Amino acid sequence: MRPDIADVRLAEKVFAPHYAEAIPLPLVKEAALRAERKPDGGVLVVLHAGDVFELLDVTGAIAWGVAPASGFVGYLDAEALGQPA
């Protein structure tokens, strides 16, 4: 969870200064979904090429969003993301 932004699907349940609509993107390579932005943040789940990631925000080379298969929300390297279908 981030205090500055939330998924628009949660607008009725969570207050945030900003909301974003998730963009489903395929992974083009394996990536660790981390609990924290920093590279040594705890790994929540490893996503594989072909898995879908619901992108909510990108800052620099780090993407933040939802891994719908597991339900985890976290950070991963943006270079692992492909183009929208």
N, CA, C and O atoms as a MOPAC input file, in Angstrom:
PM7 MOZYME 1SCF
protein

 N      0.84200 1    -1.18200 1     0.00000 1
 C      0.00000 1     0.00000 1     0.00000 1
 C      0.88400 1     1.24100 1     0.00000 1
 O      1.92200 1     1.29900 1     0.65800 1
 N      0.43400 1     2.22100 1    -0.75800 1
 C      1.13300 1     3.49800 1    -0.80300 1
 C      0.18100 1     4.59000 1    -0.33500 1
 O     -1.01100 1     4.54100 1    -0.63800 1
 N      0.69400 1     5.58100 1     0.40500 1
 C     -0.18400 1     6.64200 1     0.88600 1
 C     -0.56000 1     7.66700 1    -0.18000 1
 O     -1.50200 1     8.43700 1     0.01000 1
 N      0.16900 1     7.68700 1    -1.30800 1
 C     -0.03800 1     8.72600 1    -2.31300 1
 C     -0.90700 1     8.31700 1    -3.49200 1
 O     -1.39700 1     9.18100 1    -4.21900 1
 N     -1.11100 1     7.02000 1    -3.69700 1
 C     -1.84600 1     6.55800 1    -4.87100 1
 C     -2.50500 1     5.21800 1    -4.57000 1
 O     -1.98000 1     4.40700 1    -3.80600 1
 N     -3.65800 1     5.00200 1    -5.18300 1
 C     -4.36700 1     3.72700 1    -5.01700 1
 C     -5.02100 1     3.35100 1    -6.34100 1
 O     -5.24000 1     4.19600 1    -7.20800 1
 N     -5.31900 1     2.09400 1    -6.47300 1
 C     -6.03200 1     1.57600 1    -7.64000 1
 C     -7.43800 1     2.17000 1    -7.63400 1
 O     -8.10900 1     2.15700 1    -6.60200 1
 N     -7.88800 1     2.68800 1    -8.77200 1
 C     -9.20800 1     3.30500 1    -8.86000 1
 C    -10.31500 1     2.31300 1    -8.48800 1
 O    -11.39000 1     2.72600 1    -8.05400 1
 N    -10.06400 1     1.01400 1    -8.65300 1
 C    -11.06300 1     0.00500 1    -8.27300 1
 C    -11.32100 1     0.00500 1    -6.76800 1
 O    -12.30500 1    -0.57400 1    -6.30700 1
 N    -10.43900 1     0.65100 1    -6.00300 1
 C    -10.59800 1     0.70700 1    -4.54700 1
 C    -11.13500 1     2.05200 1    -4.06300 1
 O    -11.17000 1     2.30000 1    -2.85700 1
 N    -11.54900 1     2.91400 1    -4.96900 1
 C    -11.96200 1     4.27300 1    -4.60700 1
 C    -13.09900 1     4.31100 1    -3.59300 1
 O    -13.16900 1     5.23800 1    -2.78600 1
 N    -13.97800 1     3.33300 1    -3.61800 1
 C    -15.09200 1     3.29700 1    -2.66300 1
 C    -14.65100 1     2.81700 1    -1.27900 1
 O    -15.38500 1     2.97100 1    -0.30300 1
 N    -13.45100 1     2.23400 1    -1.19600 1
 C    -13.00400 1     1.62300 1     0.05900 1
 C    -11.78700 1     2.29100 1     0.67300 1
 O    -11.58800 1     2.22200 1     1.88600 1
 N    -10.96200 1     2.94300 1    -0.15900 1
 C     -9.68900 1     3.49400 1     0.30300 1
 C     -9.58000 1     4.94000 1    -0.14600 1
 O     -9.82200 1     5.24900 1    -1.31300 1
 N     -9.21400 1     5.83800 1     0.78100 1
 C     -8.96800 1     7.22300 1     0.38700 1
 C     -7.50500 1     7.38400 1     0.01600 1
 O     -6.61800 1     6.90900 1     0.72500 1
 N     -7.26200 1     8.05500 1    -1.09600 1
 C     -5.91000 1     8.39900 1    -1.52100 1
 C     -5.97800 1     9.73000 1    -2.25900 1
 O     -7.00400 1    10.05400 1    -2.85700 1
 N     -4.89300 1    10.50500 1    -2.22300 1
 C     -4.88600 1    11.77000 1    -2.95700 1
 C     -5.02400 1    11.58400 1    -4.47100 1
 O     -5.54000 1    12.45600 1    -5.17000 1
 N     -4.55200 1    10.42500 1    -4.96900 1
 C     -4.61000 1    10.14200 1    -6.40300 1
 C     -5.00600 1     8.69000 1    -6.62100 1
 O     -4.69900 1     7.81200 1    -5.81500 1
 N     -5.69800 1     8.46000 1    -7.73400 1
 C     -6.07300 1     7.10400 1    -8.13000 1
 C     -5.55300 1     6.85200 1    -9.53700 1
 O     -5.44500 1     7.77400 1   -10.34600 1
 N     -5.23600 1     5.60500 1    -9.81900 1
 C     -4.75700 1     5.22700 1   -11.14900 1
 C     -5.53800 1     4.02100 1   -11.63400 1
 O     -5.91700 1     3.14700 1   -10.85400 1
 N     -5.77200 1     3.99100 1   -12.94600 1
 C     -6.39800 1     2.82000 1   -13.55500 1
 C     -5.29400 1     1.85900 1   -13.97300 1
 O     -4.34700 1     2.25100 1   -14.65400 1
 N     -5.41800 1     0.61700 1   -13.57000 1
 C     -4.39900 1    -0.38800 1   -13.86800 1
 C     -4.33200 1    -0.67500 1   -15.36500 1
 O     -5.35600 1    -0.77800 1   -16.04000 1
 N     -3.10700 1    -0.80000 1   -15.86800 1
 C     -2.86500 1    -1.17000 1   -17.26500 1
 C     -2.27700 1    -2.57400 1   -17.26100 1
 O     -1.15400 1    -2.76100 1   -16.79300 1
 N     -3.00200 1    -3.56700 1   -17.77000 1
 C     -2.46100 1    -4.92900 1   -17.78500 1
 C     -1.35300 1    -5.05900 1   -18.83200 1
 O     -1.55400 1    -4.76100 1   -20.01000 1
 N     -0.19100 1    -5.50500 1   -18.38300 1
 C      0.96200 1    -5.67400 1   -19.26700 1
 C      1.55800 1    -7.05900 1   -19.06500 1
 O      1.60200 1    -7.56200 1   -17.94300 1
 N      2.01800 1    -7.67700 1   -20.15200 1
 C      2.68000 1    -8.97500 1   -20.00900 1
 C      4.13200 1    -8.77600 1   -19.58300 1
 O      4.75600 1    -7.77500 1   -19.93400 1
 N      4.65900 1    -9.71500 1   -18.83900 1
 C      6.08300 1    -9.69800 1   -18.54100 1
 C      6.82900 1   -10.33500 1   -19.69800 1
 O      6.38500 1   -11.34000 1   -20.25400 1
 N      7.96900 1    -9.74900 1   -20.06100 1
 C      8.78400 1   -10.30100 1   -21.13900 1
 C      9.95500 1   -11.10500 1   -20.58900 1
 O     10.65900 1   -11.78900 1   -21.33100 1
 N     10.15100 1   -11.01000 1   -19.27100 1
 C     11.17900 1   -11.81300 1   -18.61800 1
 C     10.82700 1   -11.95200 1   -17.14400 1
 O      9.97000 1   -11.23300 1   -16.63000 1
 N     11.48600 1   -12.86900 1   -16.47700 1
 C     11.23500 1   -13.11500 1   -15.05900 1
 C     11.58200 1   -11.87700 1   -14.24100 1
 O     12.55300 1   -11.17900 1   -14.53300 1
 N     10.77800 1   -11.61100 1   -13.21500 1
 C     11.01600 1   -10.46700 1   -12.33600 1
 C     10.48300 1   -10.77400 1   -10.94600 1
 O      9.45000 1   -11.42300 1   -10.78900 1
 N     11.20100 1   -10.29800 1    -9.94800 1
 C     10.76700 1   -10.44600 1    -8.56000 1
 C      9.85900 1    -9.28100 1    -8.19500 1
 O     10.22300 1    -8.12200 1    -8.39400 1
 N      8.69100 1    -9.58100 1    -7.66800 1
 C      7.79600 1    -8.55700 1    -7.14400 1
 C      8.19800 1    -8.34000 1    -5.69300 1
 O      8.13700 1    -9.25700 1    -4.87400 1
 N      8.61200 1    -7.10600 1    -5.38700 1
 C      9.14400 1    -6.80200 1    -4.06000 1
 C      8.15100 1    -5.98100 1    -3.23900 1
 O      7.33700 1    -5.23200 1    -3.77900 1
 N      8.24200 1    -6.14100 1    -1.93300 1
 C      7.38000 1    -5.40100 1    -1.02000 1
 C      7.76700 1    -3.93000 1    -0.95200 1
 O      6.92400 1    -3.07600 1    -0.67800 1
 N      9.04000 1    -3.63300 1    -1.20100 1
 C      9.53700 1    -2.26400 1    -1.12100 1
 C     10.21300 1    -1.87800 1    -2.42700 1
 O     10.61700 1    -2.73800 1    -3.20900 1
 N     10.33000 1    -0.59100 1    -2.65000 1
 C     10.93800 1    -0.07300 1    -3.87200 1
 C     12.41100 1    -0.45500 1    -3.99500 1
 O     12.89700 1    -0.71200 1    -5.09700 1
 N     13.11400 1    -0.49300 1    -2.88200 1
 C     14.55900 1    -0.76300 1    -2.92800 1
 C     14.83700 1    -2.18800 1    -3.40700 1
 O     14.04900 1    -3.09700 1    -3.14300 1
 N     15.95700 1    -2.38600 1    -4.11100 1
 C     16.27500 1    -3.69600 1    -4.69800 1
 C     16.36200 1    -4.84300 1    -3.69400 1
 O     16.12600 1    -5.99700 1    -4.05100 1
 N     16.69800 1    -4.53700 1    -2.44600 1
 C     16.79300 1    -5.61000 1    -1.45600 1
 C     15.50900 1    -5.75100 1    -0.63900 1
 O     15.49900 1    -6.40000 1     0.40700 1
 N     14.42500 1    -5.13800 1    -1.12500 1
 C     13.12800 1    -5.29900 1    -0.46200 1
 C     12.68700 1    -6.75200 1    -0.55100 1
 O     13.00900 1    -7.43600 1    -1.52200 1
 N     11.97700 1    -7.21900 1     0.42100 1
 C     11.55700 1    -8.62100 1     0.45800 1
 C     10.78400 1    -9.04100 1    -0.78100 1
 O      9.89800 1    -8.32000 1    -1.24000 1
 N     11.11600 1   -10.20000 1    -1.31700 1
 C     10.43700 1   -10.72600 1    -2.50600 1
 C      9.10100 1   -11.33900 1    -2.09200 1
 O      9.05000 1   -12.22500 1    -1.24000 1
 N      8.02600 1   -10.85700 1    -2.70300 1
 C      6.69000 1   -11.38300 1    -2.43500 1
 C      6.40800 1   -12.60900 1    -3.29000 1
 O      5.87700 1   -13.61100 1    -2.81200 1
 N      6.77800 1   -12.50900 1    -4.57200 1
 C      6.54500 1   -13.59000 1    -5.52600 1
 C      7.43300 1   -13.33300 1    -6.74000 1
 O      7.76700 1   -12.18700 1    -7.04100 1
 N      7.80700 1   -14.39000 1    -7.42500 1
 C      8.55300 1   -14.25500 1    -8.67700 1
 C      7.56500 1   -14.43000 1    -9.82600 1
 O      6.85000 1   -15.42900 1    -9.90600 1
 N      7.54100 1   -13.44000 1   -10.71000 1
 C      6.67500 1   -13.48600 1   -11.88500 1
 C      7.49700 1   -13.95300 1   -13.07800 1
 O      8.69800 1   -13.69300 1   -13.15100 1
 N      6.85500 1   -14.63700 1   -14.00300 1
 C      7.55000 1   -15.23200 1   -15.14200 1
 C      7.10400 1   -14.58400 1   -16.44600 1
 O      6.04600 1   -13.95800 1   -16.51100 1
 N      7.92200 1   -14.74000 1   -17.48300 1
 C      7.57100 1   -14.22100 1   -18.80600 1
 C      6.18900 1   -14.74800 1   -19.18700 1
 O      5.90700 1   -15.93900 1   -19.05400 1
 N      5.34000 1   -13.85100 1   -19.65900 1
 C      3.97300 1   -14.21600 1   -20.02000 1
 C      2.95700 1   -13.91600 1   -18.93500 1
 O      1.77000 1   -13.77100 1   -19.22600 1
 N      3.40500 1   -13.82000 1   -17.67100 1
 C      2.49700 1   -13.44300 1   -16.58900 1
 C      2.01400 1   -12.01300 1   -16.81500 1
 O      2.70000 1   -11.21700 1   -17.45700 1
 N      0.85100 1   -11.69200 1   -16.29500 1
 C      0.29600 1   -10.34200 1   -16.40900 1
 C      0.60000 1    -9.56200 1   -15.13600 1
 O      0.51800 1   -10.09200 1   -14.02800 1
 N      0.95000 1    -8.29400 1   -15.31900 1
 C      1.17200 1    -7.36000 1   -14.21500 1
 C      0.28600 1    -6.15800 1   -14.47700 1
 O      0.30500 1    -5.60700 1   -15.57800 1
 N     -0.48800 1    -5.74000 1   -13.49100 1
 C     -1.37400 1    -4.58800 1   -13.63800 1
 C     -0.63400 1    -3.34600 1   -13.14800 1
 O     -0.55200 1    -3.09300 1   -11.94600 1
 N     -0.10500 1    -2.58700 1   -14.08200 1
 C      0.71700 1    -1.41400 1   -13.79400 1
 C     -0.13100 1    -0.25100 1   -13.29200 1
 O     -1.13400 1     0.11300 1   -13.90600 1
 N      0.28600 1     0.32700 1   -12.16600 1
 C     -0.38400 1     1.50200 1   -11.61400 1
 C      0.49500 1     2.74700 1   -11.65300 1
 O     -0.01600 1     3.86400 1   -11.73100 1
 N      1.82900 1     2.56200 1   -11.59800 1
 C      2.73900 1     3.70500 1   -11.57100 1
 C      4.13500 1     3.25100 1   -11.97900 1
 O      4.55000 1     2.13100 1   -11.67900 1
 N      4.84900 1     4.13300 1   -12.66700 1
 C      6.26100 1     3.90600 1   -12.99000 1
 C      7.02800 1     5.15500 1   -12.60000 1
 O      6.67000 1     6.26400 1   -12.99600 1
 N      8.08000 1     4.97000 1   -11.82800 1
 C      8.97600 1     6.06000 1   -11.47100 1
 C     10.38700 1     5.58000 1   -11.74900 1
 O     10.87300 1     4.64000 1   -11.11800 1
 N     11.04400 1     6.23600 1   -12.70400 1
 C     12.37600 1     5.78700 1   -13.09800 1
 C     12.27600 1     4.40800 1   -13.71700 1
 O     11.50300 1     4.19200 1   -14.65000 1
 N     13.05200 1     3.48300 1   -13.20200 1
 C     13.07700 1     2.11600 1   -13.74000 1
 C     12.26800 1     1.14300 1   -12.89400 1
 O     12.38300 1    -0.07100 1   -13.06300 1
 N     11.44700 1     1.67000 1   -11.98000 1
 C     10.68400 1     0.82000 1   -11.06300 1
 C      9.18600 1     0.97900 1   -11.31900 1
 O      8.65900 1     2.09100 1   -11.34900 1
 N      8.51900 1    -0.15200 1   -11.50200 1
 C      7.06900 1    -0.16700 1   -11.70800 1
 C      6.38200 1    -0.61000 1   -10.41500 1
 O      6.92400 1    -1.41200 1    -9.65500 1
 N      5.19000 1    -0.08300 1   -10.18100 1
 C      4.39700 1    -0.47100 1    -9.00800 1
 C      3.02000 1    -0.88600 1    -9.49500 1
 O      2.42100 1    -0.22400 1   -10.34300 1
 N      2.52400 1    -1.98800 1    -8.94800 1
 C      1.20900 1    -2.44600 1    -9.34900 1
 C      0.84100 1    -3.77000 1    -8.72000 1
 O      1.34800 1    -4.14200 1    -7.66100 1
 N     -0.06000 1    -4.48000 1    -9.39700 1
 C     -0.67200 1    -5.69800 1    -8.87100 1
 C     -0.30700 1    -6.89700 1    -9.73900 1
 O     -0.34100 1    -6.82800 1   -10.96700 1
 N      0.03800 1    -7.98500 1    -9.08300 1
 C      0.19600 1    -9.27700 1    -9.76400 1
 C     -1.12400 1   -10.01400 1    -9.54900 1
 O     -1.30900 1   -10.62500 1    -8.49600 1
 N     -2.04700 1    -9.97700 1   -10.51400 1
 C     -3.38900 1   -10.50600 1   -10.27300 1
 C     -3.44800 1   -11.99800 1    -9.96300 1
 O     -4.35400 1   -12.43600 1    -9.25400 1
 N     -2.51900 1   -12.77900 1   -10.46700 1
 C     -2.55200 1   -14.22100 1   -10.20000 1
 C     -2.36500 1   -14.52100 1    -8.71800 1
 O     -2.95800 1   -15.46500 1    -8.19400 1
 N     -1.54100 1   -13.72000 1    -8.04000 1
 C     -1.28500 1   -13.94400 1    -6.61600 1
 C     -2.03800 1   -12.95600 1    -5.73400 1
 O     -2.27100 1   -13.22100 1    -4.55400 1
 N     -2.42100 1   -11.80700 1    -6.31300 1
 C     -3.07800 1   -10.76500 1    -5.53800 1
 C     -2.11300 1    -9.83500 1    -4.82800 1
 O     -2.54100 1    -8.89900 1    -4.15400 1
 N     -0.80600 1   -10.08100 1    -4.97000 1
 C      0.18500 1    -9.23600 1    -4.30900 1
 C      0.33200 1    -7.90000 1    -5.02500 1
 O      0.20500 1    -7.81200 1    -6.24600 1
 N      0.60000 1    -6.86600 1    -4.23900 1
 C      0.88500 1    -5.52700 1    -4.74700 1
 C      2.32700 1    -5.21600 1    -4.39400 1
 O      2.75600 1    -5.43300 1    -3.26100 1
 N      3.07800 1    -4.70300 1    -5.36800 1
 C      4.46700 1    -4.39600 1    -5.07800 1
 C      5.19800 1    -3.77400 1    -6.24600 1
 O      4.59900 1    -3.29000 1    -7.20600 1
 N      6.52000 1    -3.80400 1    -6.12900 1
 C      7.42000 1    -3.15200 1    -7.07500 1
 C      8.20000 1    -4.18800 1    -7.87100 1
 O      8.55100 1    -5.24900 1    -7.35400 1
 N      8.46900 1    -3.86700 1    -9.13900 1
 C      9.35000 1    -4.70300 1    -9.95100 1
 C     10.08600 1    -3.82900 1   -10.95300 1
 O      9.73100 1    -2.67000 1   -11.16400 1
 N     11.11900 1    -4.40100 1   -11.57000 1
 C     11.89600 1    -3.67600 1   -12.56600 1
 C     11.03300 1    -3.45100 1   -13.80500 1
 O     10.51700 1    -4.40400 1   -14.38800 1
 N     10.87700 1    -2.19100 1   -14.20400 1
 C     10.01600 1    -1.84100 1   -15.33400 1
 C     10.49100 1    -2.46100 1   -16.63900 1
 O      9.68400 1    -2.67200 1   -17.54500 1
 N     11.77800 1    -2.75700 1   -16.75800 1
 C     12.29000 1    -3.34600 1   -18.00300 1
 C     11.74100 1    -4.74800 1   -18.25000 1
 O     11.86500 1    -5.27100 1   -19.35800 1
 N     11.14300 1    -5.35500 1   -17.24300 1
 C     10.55300 1    -6.68800 1   -17.40100 1
 C      9.17500 1    -6.63600 1   -18.05700 1
 O      8.61900 1    -7.67400 1   -18.41500 1
 N      8.62100 1    -5.43100 1   -18.21700 1
 C      7.26700 1    -5.27900 1   -18.75100 1
 C      7.26500 1    -5.12300 1   -20.26600 1
 O      8.10800 1    -4.43200 1   -20.83700 1
 N      6.29700 1    -5.77900 1   -20.90300 1
 C      6.11000 1    -5.65400 1   -22.34400 1
 C      5.12100 1    -4.55200 1   -22.66400 1
 O      4.81600 1    -3.70800 1   -21.82200 1
 N      4.63000 1    -4.56900 1   -23.87300 1
 C      3.67500 1    -3.57600 1   -24.35900 1
 C      2.24100 1    -4.07300 1   -24.14600 1
 O      2.00500 1    -5.27800 1   -24.06500 1
 N      1.28200 1    -3.13700 1   -24.05400 1
 C     -0.11700 1    -3.55300 1   -23.91500 1
 C     -0.56600 1    -4.37400 1   -25.12100 1
 O     -0.07500 1    -4.19000 1   -26.23400 1
 N     -1.49800 1    -5.27200 1   -24.87800 1
 C     -2.02100 1    -6.12800 1   -25.96200 1
 C     -2.91900 1    -5.34500 1   -26.88700 1
 O     -3.44700 1    -5.90000 1   -27.85200 1

